[in-house]
Every structure is written in structure tokens, then in C-alpha cells.
């Protein structure tokens, strides 16, 4: 996918482009192997020598994206079939599990992976001693301005996963059938009015014949701390912090849009199947929301991103193609890089090179590009994908928002370590469960932010 002027404008406006955080990773750039001129001596009567077989090497990958786990394994199988000396072991932890905590435990146990995931500047700080400098990789020149979050003093420590956007993914057909014009949704008040109208039609049984499973407007997976504490909070904290770097540098968080954040969270419960028993939302996970929710047309809308398309398609391709995005909380959607691939600089040269070779193949070969776009359903973070435009409904919707300049940044990459989930997210669960007030939840989150930045 070529970065046109609109895309370039997006990267300049919404990505963290100046995240030089003053850290030192392991070592400098990996040196390219010295080239040796081919021998020109004539070999007279000797039989030709057999080419030396490549030495066996094992690469362990520890990654967070459960949505691509199956297709990533298929990609690995394809790659290793062409490179039989390479063994690649894949482990995926994500969804309802805390990837960051699992990664820390893995390193502490001495089972360090070769390839692992890092987020923004806070992760560069936390993992600096394990990060290989990737500045000399060929894909760097095609990555636009996506590398600021993982750049320190000119050195690049991560390869971007993809470009992703999120908001309220919704079933366009259900809203149309209910006679709701989504173009009128511009803010929280107009979203509440639209949801109320749909809620009335669902409860009256008016939509039952066409959508027999439909029981509620939305589903909030409050069990998933990242949904509430990272993505939902970003909708409001990105109005307080212009970039992830601003969040990273901030010693305190004011929550200037706390009232709007509360309105939004309350709305996600009020129009859910758990409206009368909010505490039950704390048991709702990603699978319930996506695979058993919007994919089955049990709910009409959910807060998620374009990464859900593959999962919904696996359940019902027809439903997947009905999906689009509602902007939240205004006329825009957050767009950013979800994670970066990092390479463990403490591994052997052979392992590091094998890791780099695999990632290069995955993102720059024609086979790999097809996998990235048509199997992973990623929006590529690199140029050179002109022959591979987004084909899925949600990918296309993201590109439309981007082209229109209606995007906002992901600032949660600059939150303190684990704050979004283990501090803010946990306190939001307590609020939903009726254990504490909204003000108490926000105050606890503010104190957690401040103490982590002292």
C-alpha cells in the first residue's frame, strides 16, 4: 500500500515522531558480513565441491496477537519448508491474558525468546538491555514515520507490526434496518440517541424476525483490562496528551475529560446485555464480545478494531462484510501501530540473523505481503504494497477515515508500565462492579500514575 499524501499527513500528525528517550540498547548496529570476492583461479581437474549445508538454527517467537496465531503458524511452516535448516517455535499470549506480565515471567525464567513484542517508549526503557539495533534493515527506508516510538539517538529497536484503527465496530445492516442514520453520530450525545433508538427496537421485538439472536446494542468485555484501560481511556486522554511522548513525559494525569469518559463507559453498560446487572460485565471476555457476540449478530456494535475481521469471518463471512466503524467520541478514530517486533540482542549471531531473515521475508517478499494483507488482514506499515490493497470491510473503513484525515493518535503507548491495565483497568472493574465510585476510580488511577513516574 503506497503512502499517499493523506497517509503521510496522518503519520506526521498522529504518530509519535520524536520519541528519542535517551536509552542505550545492547550494542550498536549489527555489522554486515564482510564480502569476499569470488575466487578467479581456474580449477583444472578437480570434481566440483558440494555446497556447504547451512547450520541448523532455532528461533523462538513470543508474540501477543491471538488473532493471527493460526495464520502466523502457517506462514512459519511455509518459510521453514523453504529453509529447512531453520526451526521456528511460536508461542502466543494475548486476548484475556496479560502479555507484558507473561513476557516478564518468561525472561525471568531464563527462557528468553529470540523475537518478542514491544510497544512505545516505555517498553524501550523496560527492555533496552535486550533490544537489537535494527537500523541497518532494508525495511527501515519504507516505514515512513512509524519508527519514532522505538527510536533512540538514531538507533531503531523495533519493526512495526501493522497500522490499526479502532472505534465502535458496528453491523451496518442492523442499523439500516432499524432506520438509524449513523452519519448523525458526531459525539457522545448523538451516539447515545442512536443507541437508545436501536435499544427500543430490539426490546420491542421489531427486529426479531430478521435478527433472532439480537439481544442488545453493545457488549463491553470488562474482563479485558486492555479494552477499557488502554483503548477506551485513549479516546479521552488523547485529548489531554497530543502524542504518546507527551504521555510518556507526563509526571501526572489530570483526566480533563473524566466526565466524558464516565459517560462513555456508562453507555457501554447501559445498552449491553448486562444493563440491569453491571457487575456481570466483568466476566465478559473478548471471545464472548466478538466470536459469540457481534459475529453471531447477538449484539450490533462493540468497541474493537480492524483486527477482529478475521475472527468474525471465520464465524460468518457474511456478517464480517457488513461491518464498519462508528467514530468515537467525535468524528474520528484512533489510528496507530499496535506493537513492534523486537529481536533479542543477547542471542547468537546465527539466531539473530535467522530472526531478521524471517521478518524480512514476512513483510517484504511477495508471498509475505500476501499473507500480511490477505491472511492477517493487516494494514501494512510499509510502502511497496501497491499490489495488495486492503480487501476486508474493516480495513477499507480504516483507510477511508485516514484518507479523510479523521484520525487521532494512540497515546496509551506512553502510559507508565502496566498502568492502563493493572491500575486504571482494575479500578474500572471495581467501578462497574459497584465497589467504588467513578471519582474514586479516577483518583486511584491518578495516584498510580504519579507514583510510577517519581
N, C-alpha and C positions, 0 to 999 in steps of 0.2 A: 504494500500500500504506500503510495507516494505521499510524502508530507507536503501538501499544498500550502498555499499562503494561510489558509484558515487554520490548518493544523499547526503551522509554525507559530501563528499568533497565539494559539491555545497554549503551546508549550511555554512560550515566553511569559504568558500571563498566569498560568495556574500551576506549573511545576516548580519545585524548589530548585532554582538555578544557581544559587551561590552558596551551597552548603559546604563551605570549607571549614571543618570543625577542629583543625589543629591536632589531629591524631597521627600516629605512626603505625602502620600495619607491619606484617612480617616482611622485612627485606624490601628491596627495590624491585624494579621490573625484572621479570624472568628474561634471562638472556637467550636470544635465538641461537640455535646450534650453529657452530661455525661451518661454513660451506667449504667443501673440498672439491677442487677442480677434478673433473673426470680424468682418469689416467689415459694417456695417449699412447702408452707403449704397446707395441704390437705383440699379441700373444700368438706364438707360432704354431706349435703342435699340441698345446695343452687342451684337454677337454674343458668345456665351459663349466665354471663352478656354480653350484646351486646357490640361489639367493638365501641369505640368512633369514631364518624364520623370526618373526617378531616375538619378543619375550612376552610371556603372559603377564597381564596386569589386571588388578581388580579395583573397581571404582564403586564406592558406596554412596548412594544418594539418599538424603534425608530431606523430604520436602513437605509442604503444608497443604497443597491444593488437592483436596479429595476429589474434586470434580473431574480432574484429568488423570487420576491414578491409573485407571484401566487403559486409557489410550497412551499414556506415557510408558506403561509397561510394554505395550505393543510396539511403540517407537524404539524402545530399548532392544526388544527382540529383533527388530529389523536391522538395527545398527550392528548388533553383535553377530548377526548371521553374516554380515559383510566384513566384520572384523573379529574373526574367531579367537584371536589372542586376548580380547578384552572381555572381562566379566563385569557386568554392572548389576549391583544389588539395589533394589528400590524399596524404601520404607516411607510410607506416607502417614502423617499425623496431622489432623486438622478437623474441620467440622465442629463437633462437640468437644473436642479435646484441645488443650492449650498447647499449641505448637512451641511457643517460646519456652515454656516450662519443660516440655519434653526434650527440647534441644539442649537446654542447660544440663538436664539429667544425663543425657547421652554423652556429652563431653566430660562431665564429672566422673562418669563410669569408665572412662578411658576408651570408649568405643566411638572415637571421633570419625564422622563421615568425611568423604572427600569433597562432596558437593552438598551445600546446605543453603538455607534461605536467610536473608537479612532484609530489614525494612529500610527506614530512613536513617538520619544521622545518629540517632540514639543507638541503633544497632551497630553502627560503625564504631562507636565508642565501646560498646559492650563486647564486641567480637574482634577488635582491632588486632589482637595478637595472633589470630588465626586466619586473617584475610590475605589472600594472594593479590598482588598488584596485577590488574588485568589491562593496564593501559596500552599494551602492545598488541592487543587482539584486533583482528580485522574488522569486527562489527562496531568498534568504537566510533568510527567515522560515519556510521549510518544511524546512530542512535539519537540524533537531534540533541535536544536539551534534557533528555531523560536521566542524565547521569549525575546531576548536581547533588542529589541526596546521598550518593555513595562516593563522592569525590573529596579527597583531602590533599591539599597542596599539589594539585596536578595529577595525583595518582587515583586511579579508578579501581574500586574494590568490589563492584557488583555488576552483573549483566541483567538488564531489565527483563522481567517475566513477560509482560504484556501491558497494554493500555486497557484500563477497565473503567466503567462508569456504573453508577447505581442511583437508585431513586425508588419510586414505587413502581415495581413491575406489575402491570395490570392486564387483564383479559379484555381486549378491545371490544370483542363481540358482546360480552356480557354488559358492558357499559352502554354500548349502542342499543342493544335490545331493551335495556331499561330506559332508553331515551335521555341519557345523560351526556351532555356535550362537554367533553374533557377539556376543550380549548378554553373554557371559562375558569379552569383551575389555575390560579395565579399565586395564591398564598394559602396560608393555613385556614383562613375563614372560608374561602371558596372551596377548598378541599373538604372541609367539614360539611358544608352544604351538599356537595356532591355525594359524599359518603352517606349522609343522612337520607338522601333521596333513594339511594340504592338499598340501604338498610330497610327502609319502609317497604319497598317492593319485594325484597327477599322474605321478610316476615309475613307479608300478606299472602304469600304463596303465588304471586303473579308470575314468577319466573320458574316455578316448579316443573312444569311440563317440559320445558326446553333444557333446564339445568337441574335435574333431580337431586344432584349431590350438593347443590349450593346452599350453605347454611349461614354464611357471614360475609361481610365485605372484605375484611383483612384478617391476617394472622401474624401475631408478633411472637417470635421464638425467644422468649425472655431467658430461656436456658442458655442461649448462645450469647455469652457476655460480649463478644466482639460486635454483634449486630447492634446492641444498644449502646455499649460503652465506647466503641470506636466509630462505627459508621453513622449511627444516629446522632451522636454528640458532634460529629464533624459538620453536620448540617447547620449547626448553630455556632460552634467555636470557630468555623472558618469565616464567620462574620466578626470575630474578635481578633483572630490572627490572620494576617494576609497570606502567610506561607507557612510551610512546615518548619522552616528555620526560625521564624518568629516564635512559634510554639516551643521549639527546642531551646531557645534562649530565654524564654519567659520564666521568671522565678515564681510567679503566681498566676492563677487563672481567675478572672473576675466573673465569668459566666454572665456577661452583659445581656445575653438572650435567654436567660434562665426561664423566664415566663413562657417564651415561645417553645422552648424545649419541653417544658411541662405540658403545654397544650398539645404538642405533637405526640408525646408518649401517652397521654391520657386518651387521645383519639385512637391510637393503635390498639388500646384495650377496649374502649367504648364500642367499637364496631367489630370486635372479634367474637369468636365463639365463647370466649371466657368473660364476656362483659359483666355477667352477674356474679362471677367468682374469679376476680382478677388474679388471685394467688396461683390459680391453675396454669396461668400463662408461663410461670417459672418452670414448668415441666415440658413446655413445648420446645422441640429442637428443630434443627434445620430440615431433617427429613420429613417431619410432620408438616412443617410450613410449606416445603417445596414439593417433594415427591407425593406426599399424601394430602397436600393442600391445593395449591394453585394448579398443579398438574392434573388433578382429578376434578377440577372445577368445583371444589368444596368451598374455596374462597375465591374472591375475584381479584384481589390485589395483595401484594406483600412487599415489604422493604427488602430488596435484594438487588443484585447487579446482573450484568450480561453473562456472568459465569453460570447462571442457573439454566441457560438454554439447553445445554447437552443433557442434563438430568431430566428436564421436562420432556425433551424429545424422546428420551428412552422410555418414558411412561406413555406419552401420547403425542406423536408428531403434529397432529392437527392442532392441539392446544398450544404447543410451542410456537406455531406460526401465527397464533392470534395475539401474541404478547407484544407489548410496547412499554413505554415509560411515561409516568407522570412526573413532572418536576417537583422537587421538594427542597426547601419550603417555599421557594419563589419560583420564578420562571427559568430554572436552570437545574443542572445535575452535577454532582461531584465527579471529577474525572482525574485519574492518576495511574501510577504504577503500583500494583499491589505488593510486590516483593521483588527481590533481586536474587539471582543465583550467585552465591559466593563459593570460592574454592579454598580449601584448607591448605594454607601455605606450609604447614608442618609435615605434609605428606611427601613422599619421594617424588623426584623429578618425573619419573615414569608415570606415576599416578596422576600428578597434576597435569601433565601433557595429555594423558588419555581423557581426563575430565574436560579440558579445554577443547580437545578434538570432538568429543561428543556434543558439547553445547554448540560449537560452531556448526556441526552437521545439522543439528536440530533446527537452528534458526537461519542458516544461510544456504543450505543445499535445496534443490528443487523438491526433493522428497520431504525434507523437513518443513519447508514453507507450507506445503500442502497439509501436513499434519497440524502445524500451528493454527492455520485458519479453519480448516475443514474437519478436524478431529477434536482439537482442543477448543475450537470456537473462540480463539484469542483475536483481539485487535493487535496486530504486530507493533512493537515499539521501534521498529527499524524501517528504513526505506528499502526499496528493492522488492516490494511485494505487489508491484503493479498488476501482475497476472493473478493475484489472489485477493480480490476484494471480499469484504465480509458478505457472507451468504445468509447468515441466520438473522431472524427478525430482531433480536435484541442488539446484535452487533450493528445492524443497519440503523436502528434507532439512536444508538450512541453516536454514530457518525453524523447523523442529522443534527443532533444537539451541538456537536463540536463544530460542524460547518457553519452553524448559525451563531457561534460564539456564546452559546448559553451554557457555560460550564463554570464550575467553581473548584478550588483546589482541595486536595487531600492534606489536611494539616495534622491528622492524627498520627502520621509518621514521626512527628516531632514531640509527641507526648512522652512523659517520663516512662521508664521501663515498667511494663505491666500495669501502669496506672489506669488505662482505659478499661481494661477488663477486671483486674483484681481489686481496684479501688472504686472507680466510678460504676462499673458494671455491677459489682456486688451490691453496692448501695442502692442502685436502681432496682435490683431484685427485691431488696428489703422494702423499698417504697411500694412496689407493685404488690408485695405480699401483705401490706398494711402494717409492717413492723415499725416504720419510721415515716416522718413527713417528707415532702419534697425538699423543703428548706434544709432539713437535717441531712438528707442525701447529698445535696449540693455542698453544704458546709463540710461534710466529711471528705468529699472529693477535693475541695479546695485545700484542706489541711494536708491531704495526702500528696497533692501536687507540690505544695510549698516545702514539705519535709523532704521530699525526694530531690529537690533542687538546692538544698542547703549545702 
